[in-house]
């Protein structure tokens, strides 16, 4: 394959927006915190605030897999 074609393929990620998660998607399984909960609580700043989620929902205080995998979901909330 030629380099120009491969370069175009690499650039596709910038053209295709990240898919937004459904409201019902559970992010913190230990405390049943879903995307709707996160959107509602963090709506003012339109960004995920883990410390606010922790205080309000005990988010991340169980097994912590939701916090460990934050890069896989945080950009798909808003």
CORMOCOR-V593603 format. One record per residue. PHI is phi in whole degrees, -180 to 180 (* if undefined). D_LAST is the distance of its C-alpha to the last C-alpha in whole Angstrom. Layout:
phi=PHI d_last=D_LAST
phi=PHI d_last=D_LAST
This chain:
phi=* d_last=37
phi=-85 d_last=37
phi=-66 d_last=34
phi=-65 d_last=33
phi=-62 d_last=32
phi=-64 d_last=30
phi=-64 d_last=29
phi=-65 d_last=27
phi=-64 d_last=26
phi=-62 d_last=24
phi=-79 d_last=22
phi=-62 d_last=21
phi=-59 d_last=18
phi=-77 d_last=17
phi=-86 d_last=17
phi=-99 d_last=15
phi=-68 d_last=12
phi=-65 d_last=10
phi=-71 d_last=10
phi=-82 d_last=7
phi=-78 d_last=9
phi=-69 d_last=11
phi=-58 d_last=11
phi=-82 d_last=14
phi=-64 d_last=13
phi=-81 d_last=15
phi=-102 d_last=14
phi=-108 d_last=17
phi=-71 d_last=20
phi=-62 d_last=22
phi=-119 d_last=21
phi=52 d_last=19
phi=-92 d_last=16
phi=-106 d_last=13
phi=-61 d_last=10
phi=-60 d_last=11
phi=-61 d_last=12
phi=-66 d_last=10
phi=-62 d_last=7
phi=-65 d_last=11
phi=-71 d_last=12
phi=-105 d_last=9
phi=-62 d_last=9
phi=-60 d_last=11
phi=-101 d_last=10
phi=55 d_last=6
phi=-150 d_last=7
phi=-74 d_last=9
phi=-114 d_last=12
phi=-63 d_last=14
phi=-66 d_last=17
phi=-67 d_last=16
phi=-63 d_last=15
phi=-62 d_last=19
phi=-66 d_last=20
phi=-85 d_last=19
phi=-124 d_last=19
phi=62 d_last=21
phi=-55 d_last=18
phi=81 d_last=19
phi=-93 d_last=23
phi=-91 d_last=24
phi=-75 d_last=25
phi=69 d_last=22
phi=-67 d_last=21
phi=-65 d_last=17
phi=-76 d_last=17
phi=-64 d_last=19
phi=-105 d_last=17
phi=-58 d_last=14
phi=-64 d_last=14
phi=-82 d_last=14
phi=-132 d_last=10
phi=-59 d_last=8
phi=-80 d_last=7
phi=-107 d_last=6
phi=-86 d_last=4
phi=-109 d_last=0
